[in-house]
Amino acid sequence: MAETLDPLSPSVNASPPGLMHKLRSRFSRNTPMSRAPGDGYVEFGEFRSERPGVKKVGTFAGVFCPVVLSMFSALVFIRMGYLIGNAGILVTLAQFGIAYLIVGFTVTSICAISTNGAVEGGGVYFMISRTLGPEFGGAIGTLFFFANVVSSALCISACTEALTENFGINGYLVAEGTGLRGGYWYQFLYRSTLNAVGLGVSLAGASLFARTSLATWVTMVVCLASALISFFVTKPMIIDRPSSNSISNITNFTYTGLSMETFKENLYQDYGRDYNTPNGDMVDFASVFGVLFTGVTGVMAGANMSGELKNPSRSIPAGTLAALLFTAVAYVALTLLTGATCSRGLLINDYVYLLPINIWPPFIAVGMLVATFSAGLSNLIGASRVLEALAKDNIFGFLLRPMVSESGNPVAAVIASWLLVQIGIMADSLNDIAQVNSVLFMTSYFAINLACLGLDLASAPNFRPTFKQFSWVTSLAGLCGCATLVFALRPAYACGVALAACSLVVALHFLSPAAADPKWGSLSQALIFHQVRKYLLLLDPRREHVKFWRPQMLLLISSPRQAAPLIDFVNDQKKGGLFVIGNVTVGRLNGTGDPLAEDHKYWLKLIDHLKVKAFVELCLAESVRAGAAQLTRLSGLGAMKPDTVLLGFRDTAPPRDFFLDPTSPYKTEEFDLDTEHIFPARKTASLLSAGEYVGIVSDVLCVRKNVCLCRNFHTLDMAAVERRSAHLQHIDVWLVEPLCPHADPFTVRALFALQLAAVVRSARGWTHLRLRVHVVESHRTAPPTASDPNIPQLTQSLPVLNRLDQLLKLLRINATTHSVKDWPELPDRLNDSADSGLYHRIPVNYLQKVNNILKSRSSGTAVTFVQLPAPPPAAADADEDLSEQYLKVLDEMTKDLPPTILVRGLKSVTSTAL
């Protein structure tokens, strides 16, 4: 079956410009997760965590209180003795300074992002994903979800420890020999019970928790105040060793009250053993910092509640910064007063030292339980909101679809989060959980700072946050601080989390349905645009050099239904160069909008379907020739402009539809809706006239661009080429001027065809084919021709085959050479000149003999490169008769050949220089 114009050359688009408008609604019905209007949801990128009516919580109750409660959590009442007793006052304050510095920089990034637009449900995940795109945002969102789960498990474990220290056997608030039993399984039972209570509260609704957070905060502040007051009023005493400490031989320790000697004793670090671990592990700087950092991870608790806030953009910055200041003052005061009143032995061996020294110990017991349980509950609710947001954004497709809630409260997401927390509480040591918790949160902080830094560096016009106390310096400092600390302190954990994040990014890029959704904003696209523009300006076309030439192709087609193999082939032929697919629609603007706007998105889907690295240029013009001229001259940008134009061959044979053919590797139903096709096939009546087609070829050469006419590519089996089929063994190049066979074979035109063939052979999947170069062995004196200026003069006295071998060696092209001795003679009066009557006088039997020679040497040939005779000079005026005769010459010469490219090169693209 012969090739037709429609699949390979520009033509009138058979569908009217409005066809895509009619198909749009039907084509979009298959969009995943789309919902009917009025059901409380909108499309991807615009989902809300809750219905608008649920957002009734203000700054103090919705942000300040949850942040304070989450930050205090297990640290303030249960682990301050562990910090100061091992690290000392100076190191503890330094670690708090480092932690708050990192968190402070991160908070400025959170505030900048949250005040740059509407923040929906999902909190920090929503900010990261809407900035960095679905792949990176989904990966970090997943890690942030697990960070909240681990943090909830940490707080529940701390709450259980508070229970056993106060109400366990020999606890501070029970009679000696009575109280709750100890042991691992009893501890697990208590943790499970507390987790179940948290599940019940979470199922009741996050707004209920938010409205009770004020009372919880007041309770915790009263308990903390009692602890601070106790340092001043409690007299020195001897405190017995707690029953939970089984590694110390000392039975009692000293509380000295305010004392300068005690302060000096606790000033420097003196690491001991952690009695809370089963084996009494040694403590070091990293383990202390890992526990301390859990006291600042709750800074995002307010952002996690974004779905329940009245005004997230105002409440998140104000509430978070106020909570940060409040907790910092409390931690510093507690550190200084503890170091000045408690002996080091007491701090190392009794982490709950605040209980026996308090003016009324139940205050501390209540504070422990309230701070830890509320923090665990806050993290459980935060984890469920992040999980629901991941589900609504379709990040993991059908895997998380059950997590989408039709009501205000995500019941399925809460239950899933509760189950994971239940697994987390099986860990025996609170301090071990704290290490993992710190690494996960530092990774989340790293991502937030990266998002804000990228937005600032990309200079996106729409990045206009109302929070101005940030800059790229603060974001970079927070980013570097997180990365340095996490890898310096816990390199194994950090590598594991980094590997998990990278794996998720890659997996989501290839597998996530959301990755292909155009409604997602992606910071990477903004940064790429910024860098590409900069480098395009640096790419100076005046500094081009033939040594670094690479193909830059413009393929003009009408319907890709018949052009799929050619598109695939040109994608290999470009060899890292530029590939532009051009299409011309005949029409004109009528003031009602761009008639090609809808078409463009289907051409982009075509690029995805064929898996080619190409750009698309669509042109609206009053004729195909005018549109082709526009695309030839204007496609590309700066120095990245096509220098070679490819067209399909014009003949009248019926085309093959590769999208509907069941045996085709390009088969797809994506572009077929009922009885209508998005890329309709060309009818024979819509063929370009010979004058217009040859005029396009003449126009391309007129603007000094190379031209290629491609024929019979519907027979190219790319799959057979790639699987190294035995019947495809060669790529053939004919260094012969068909209408001037005795001319010098080493012209710019000939060597351009040789270079294209060498480029194709070097492409992946083509390297196993052998390159064969054919020349005519002639004893006649060749007419003078201009040789390629970028190759050295070859020894004219040598036979043409020897000169060809010499040239291939200089060009480093691995090919076999073949001589043609039986090329037919053309009458002397005929030559490739400006004679406008040339093509009428070429004997048909000469063309048939040439065709027979080409066919006789094409056994096992995948692609053949043949030189294209110059179009007749009158083609510029679209002389129909002369153009028809020119095409008949080309038709006779290439009839029944394997896939063939008729090449006419104008630019030197070969070089033998270093």
Secondary structure, 3 states (H helix, E strand, C coil): CCCCHHHHCCCCCCCCCCHHHHHHHHHHHHCCCCCCCCCCCCCCCCCCCCCHHHCCECHHHHHHHHHHHHHHCCHHHHCHHHHHHHHHHHHHHHHHHHHHHHHHHHHHHHHHHHCCCCCCCCCHHHHHHHHHHHHHHHHHHHHHHHHHHHHHHHHHHHHHHHHHHHHECCCCCCCCCCCECCCHHHHHHHHHHHHHHHHHHHHHCHHHHHHHHHHHHHHHHHHHHHHHHHHHHCCCEEEECCCCCCCCCCCEEEECCCCHHHHHHCCCCCCCECCCCCCCCECCHHHHHHHHHCCCHHHHHHHHCHHHECCHHHHHHHHHHHHHHHHHHHHHHHHHHHHHHECHHHHHHCCCCHHHHCCCCHHHHHHHHHHHHHHHHHHHHHHHHHHHHHHHCCCCHHHCHHHCCCCCCCHHHHHHHHHHHHHHCCCCCHHHHHHHHHHHHHHHHHHHHHHHHHHHHHCCCCCCCCCCCCCHHHHHHHHHHHHHHHHHHCHHHHHHHHHHHHHHHHHHHHHCHHHHCCCCCCHHHHHHHHHHHHHHHHCCHHHCCHHHCCCEEEEECCCHHHHHHHHHHHHHHCCCCEEEEEEEEECCCCCCCCCCHHHHHHHHHHHHHHCCCCEEEEEEECCHHHHHHHHHHHCCECCECCCEEEEECCCCCCCCCCCCCCCCCCCCCCCEECCEECCCCCCHHHCCCHHHHHHHHHHHHHCCCEEEEEECHHHCCHHHHHCCCCCCCEEEEECCCCCCCCCCCCEHHHHHHHHHHHHHHHCCCCCCCEEEEEEECCCCCCCCCCECCCCCCCCCCCCHHHHHHHHHHHCCCCCEEEEECCCCCCCCCCCCCCCCCHHHHCCHHHHHHHHHHHHHCCCCEEEEEEECCCCCHHHHHCCHHHHHHHHHHHHHHHCCCCCEEEEECCCCCCCCCC
